[in-house]
């Protein structure tokens, strides 16, 4: 942890929600000076995660206004602290969901700091010096180097931005369940959105047979022809669901809407694994019989550690995995929020921060 309290003298232009209306407006604030363990980053792009909407509108009752959202950040290093050897000026880097952790607990010492009880997030968190953290809807960021990752040179910075959250969220369950470098398996992905489309890309890159499970028949062509899925199940079609009974080794559930897990569990083979990464607001129905009679496992997973995020980024560079995005300018953020609530995006909005900042 920092031994001295840094001064917050760097004036930053950004965009914030000032109250629970959730409306994003221009906002000027201060960031700390670059410390010995810090890197200062000129932000080029920042992805919009659905979490940003929840914080902007205080849906979870924990927002500290004004809130500057954004935890899918890519940019260029413009300054490094004296203790920093991992990065240098000019490096392409990214910052995801975390800004700090205790660095002392078992989770931190085993490179699982995302599960630290004292983890602090890139925005709406409390940094080691007691200041409130502000996110990537801004033209620069000061970050502790231990919470920064390198972006492979072959990945475009705009399409890499959502990998810092959405990408690592679907990557870690595959890694944890030995789906990287394993024999070909039958993988199911529930939901075809920001998380789901990346899950397909990872699973195909790892050589697996991928089945997309969706309520929307209209997404079948897109899933197969554009993203390379091998099969498609309309979850509201009982015949299709029954015909794939015990056909999948692993299912990744990316859906944030409330739904029963029972019908999906029946798609798993004996001893199959079901991992939840979507976060519905209300408890989901989990019947016992599909678990008992199939010896199946239901697990959860959240983002990933910095080590895992770097591993994920390197794999994306190797397999040329990128997010499908729509670029917007900062003054379009509120419109983007409205479209996200209507599911009118394929598959992630990314804010062109530098393009706007250069005009300020």
N, C-alpha and C positions, 0 to 999 in steps of 0.2 A: 504494500500500500504506500501511497505517497506520504512522505515524511513532513512535507511542508504544504501549505495551502496555496495553490497557484492563483495568481490574479486573473480575473475574468475581464480582460481589457480589449479583446479582439471583437470588433463590431461585425456582426454577421447579418446578411439579408436572408430572410426565409419566409415561410408561409405556415401559418398556425391557425388552429381553432381556438377561439377565445372563450367560448361557452358551449353549452350542450346543444345549441342549434347545429353544431358540427360544421358550420360554414368556414371554409378555409380562406384566410385573407393574408395580405402581405404583413410581415412582422419582422421588426428589427430587434436583435438581442445580442448579448455578449457571450463569447466562449472563452475558455481559459487559455493562457499562454501555453506554448508547446513546452512540456516538461521533459525530464531526462528519459522517461520511458514512453514518450508520446511520438506519434507521427501526425503531422497536419496534412489534411487531404483536401485538395480542390475537388469538390463533388461535380461529376459530369452527369450522372444519371441516378435516379432513385425510383425503384419500383413501388407500386401501390399494392399493399396487402389488405385483405378484408379486415384484418385487425386494426388497420388505420381508421377505418370507419367507426368501429366499435369505440375506440379511444376518443375520436373526435366528438362523438355524440354521448360519451359517458355511459354507454350501454351496460358496462360492468360496475359502475359506481366507484371507480378508482382513479378517474382522470384528474390530473393536476393541471389546471389551466393557468396560462396558455400552454397548449400542447403543440409541439412541432413534430408531426409524425414522420415515419420513414425509417425502415430497417432493411432495405434492400439497396445498398449504397455502393456505387462504383466511382472511382476517381483516380486522381494522380497525386502521388506524394510530393509535397512542396517543401517540407521541413521534417527533420528527424532529430530526436533527442540524443544526448551523448551516450546513453546506455543501449541504443538501438543499433543492432548489427544485421537484423533480418531484412531491413528495407533501406532503400536509398532514394534520394530525390529523383523523380521521374518514373518511379515504379508504378505499374498498374495494380491497384489494390481494391479490396472490397471489405465492407463492414456489414455484418448481419444483425441479428437480434440482440446480441449481448454487448455491454460496455464494461462490465466489471463483475467480479465474484470474490469470494473471501480468499482464494488462493491457498488455503490451509487445510480444508476439510478433505475427507477421503475422495469425494467426487472430483474436486479440483486436482488433487494429486494423481488421480488415475485418468486424467484427461476427459472427464465427464462434467466439466464445470457448468454445463447447461442444466444439471440437476442439483447444483449447489443451492442450499437453503437461502443463501444471501446473494444469489445472482441478481444483477441489475441490468435493466434493458436499455437499449440504445436511445429510447425516448420514454418519457414518463417514469423514469427511474431516478434513483438517488446515487450519485457517484461517490467515490471515496472521500472527496473533499466536502461533501454535504450539499453540493449543487444539484439542481434538477437537470436531468439529461434531455437534450433536444436532438431530434433525429435528422434524417436526410433531406427533408424538404427545406434545404438551405444551401448556400453556395460554398460552405466549407465546414470541415469537421476536425476536431482534435480527438484522437483515439489512442488509448494505450496499445502499444504494438502487439501485446499478447492477445488482442481481440481483433486483429486485422489479418486478412489472408491475401495471398498473391493471386492475381488473375492471369491465367495463361495468355501468352501473346496472341494466339490465334483466335481467341474468343472476343467478339465485339462487346464493348463495354455496356451498350444498352441492353443487349439480349442476355448478358451475363448477370445483370442486376438481380432479377427475381430468383436466380439460383441461390442467393444468400439466405433465402427463407424457404421458398417453395421447393427449390431443388434439394436442399439438404434434408428437408422434412420427409421427402419420399425416398431419398437415397439411404438414410440410416436404417430403416426397417429392412431394406434389402440386404444391406451389409450385415446387420445383426442376425439375419436368418439365413446366412451363408448362400446368398443368391448371386454373389460375384465370383465368377470363375468356377461355378458348379456345373453339373450336368444339366442339360435342358430340362426345365420344369414348366408346369402349367400355372401361369400367374394370372390372377384376376384383379382388375382395377375397377373399383366402384366409383363412378363419377368421372365426367370428362370436362374438367375445368382447368384452372391454373395448376393445381397439384396433379390431377389425373393425367393431363397430357404429358407432363414431364415424367411421371411414373412409367408411362408407355415407352417413352424414349429410353429411359434407363434399362427397363426390362428387356427391350429388344436389343440394346447394345450388349447386354450380358448374355444374349443368345437364347432367351426363353420364349415359349409360346404364350402370347398375351391375349386374354379375353377381356373386353370392356363390358361392364355391366352398367346399364343406364336406364332411366325411365323414358328417355327420348329416342324413339326409332329414327328420328331425323338425323341423329348423330352417327349412325352406322357407317355411312359412306365416308364421312370425315375421319372417323376412327381408323378405318381400314386403308383407304387410299392415301390420305395425307400423313397419318401418323404410323401406319404400318402394323396396326393390330391384326391379329390372326382370326379372331372370332368376336362376336357381339351378341349380347343377351339383353333383351328388353325385360327388365325386372318385373314389370307389371303383366307380363305374359306368362301365365302358369305353365303352359305347355313347354315354352322355351326353358323355363327354370327347371322343370322336372326332367327335361331331356339332358341337362348338364349335371344331374345329380352325381355327387362324388367324383367330379372331373378335375378339380383344381387342387394344387398342392398348397397354394398360398394366395391370400386375398388381401389387398390393400384398400381400405375404406377411406376415401378422401372427402366424403360428403358431410357438409356442415348442417344440413337440414335433419330434423328428427326422423328416425326410421327404425323399424324393428330389425334386429340382426338375424333373427331366426331363419327366414328364407334364404339368406345369403350363406349362412353356416352350412346349410344342406348341400351347397355346391362344393364344399371341401371334401377331399378324400379323408379316409381314416388317418388320424394324427395330423391333419392339416392345421395351418396357422392363419389366424385372422388378425390383422393389425389395424388399429384405428388411429388415423392422423387428423381426420376432420373433428370439429368440436361443436356439436349441436348444443344449443342453450339449455335444452331439457334432457333428462335422463333417457337413454335408449332402452327399448325392450330387449332383454336378453334371456330367451327361454332356455331352460336347462336341458331338455331332451336332446337337441342337436349336439350339445357338448358331451353329454353322458354316452350317447349311442354312437358317437363318432370319435371319442377320445381327442377332441379338438381343443385348440388353445386360442384364447382371445387376449390380445396384448394391446398396449398403447405405446405411442412414441411421440416425442416432441423435438423439433429442430435437430441440432447436433452440436457436438463440441467444436472448438476451433480446429482441432486436429482433424476431425471428421469432415468439417467444412472444407479445409484445404485439400483433403483427399478427394472429396467430391468434385471440387473445382479442377483438380488435375485430371480426373477421369473424364470430366466434361471436355477438357482440352484434348485428351487422347481420342475420344469418340466423337468430337465435334457436336456435343449436346448443348443446345441453347433453347431458351424459352421463346415461344411465339408471342410477340408483343404488339402493342399499338402505342406509338410514341405520342405524347401530349406535351403541351407547354404548361407552366405553372398556373396560368389563368384558366386552364381547362380542368383543374383538379375537381372542383365541385360538380361539374358535368360528368366527370369520370365516376365520382362517387354515386351519382344517380344511376348511371348505367350499370355499375357493379351490382347495385341492389336489384336491378332488373335482369341480372345475368346476361347483360348485353356486352360481352367482351370475349375475344378469343386471342390469347387467354389471359393476358396480363397487361395492365397499363404501366408504362414507364415514363417518368417525367424527365424531359430534357432540361436539366437544371442549368448547365453551362450555357446553353443557347439563350436562355432568358437572362441569366446573370450577366452576360457580356453586354446587355443593353441597359443595365442599371446605372 
